[in-house]
Amino acid sequence: MFKLLIGNKNLSSWSLRPWLVLKMLEEPFEEHKLDLKSPDIKQQLQASTPAGKIPVLQDRNLQVWDSLAICEYLAECFPSAGLWPVNSTDRAVARAMVAEMHSGFLALRQQMPMDVSHTHPAPKTNPELQHDLNRIISLWQTQRHQNEIHGPFLFGHFTIVDAFFAPVVFRLAGYQIELPATVQAYVEHMLALPAMREWAEAAAQE
């Protein structure tokens, strides 16, 4: 059985991504949570994984760290699940979107940190934050328009792309950002997923 080491559900956007993939796979796994606010968290992390960071997936003697590496590994373990789009063009776009989320949107991360269990007034935007919000809205609108007939997710069915943007879904809802109808419908669909509700309920209990 897989073991997934994660951080606080209210705060750890990186932990949410592989956790959501495993839940959507309906694959049993053991969840082990570390309190990122603990005074000895650095020592706990160093004792748990050589990289000293979370999330970490353990599969027997294998440790996979970094959220993207974990999701890639799961895609290889479960090729029939379609965690990447089948079409090579769509797959290339999906990987580009995940890479952009993995390394970018710094203004969004800094000015709208994930806080699942609370709502906040919409932040005062500056050019950097507005650029990030506009970029995300544009990406989501494009994929929803192209894939609407195939299903309710960004590429029709659930993929790693949806998992990587799941923390943004919580952010947009929590900070009460006004969104175009297509994007708002996607946000509401994601929030209604049983796995997303389970994460939000656990975050509220922390």
Steps between C-alpha positions, in 0.01 A plus 500: 500500500616852422587733785470874443671748728324838494478826693207691650196476275403860561831632373698247298408550136782271388362215712152533352611420147620137531242433774222598260645281224502198730145572611377536143673172415306345789829342596539411869790673672621578848504869582758638742476870586766726647410827670687767306450740792679271744816658650703193405357458151844525336626211705184300424537560129867408497422181689220410258661565164854578377366798302358651817181601319147374453306345341671162476355180359630171632445187293668207676871595501457789259468862610377755246516864602365811327132521408557486125734201520244318716221568252717389208580178687130437564426559131752227417359266765144543370526562124135414438384779735578768242678733740647664190286558188528225239536739206863608461411864432276520804763320705764755404271787600409324825865453592575864417214613725620282787858624458380861502301439819790311656750781451299818447219720629718641777282804562197277548690277743628794704191722504230233509641215711282191524275514806233241439292547813458879486359757262672831435408820320635520149853640519592830344657400173826627364638438149680180605201342674257609229729347239495168685122505538448593135736226388323231704157614383619496138647151532186360661263669255694367204501142623137504610384636164703237316405207722150581626343221294741245651428567868514759780877507562762710322572224250159339525589224746707541817873540438811611686424852374186516715697378800766765451246780476289367789670732754417791270136392507503532879674837473256648249204387709651603832601847382164549326649584162241591237533260209353452154210255492701220337775524759255532789326182384833315500582628850162385629542159338840453661378613842214252480728200449477265801879502531515881504223512759685245711817710485309818592326331793831372635653846457219654705569255783870581525 
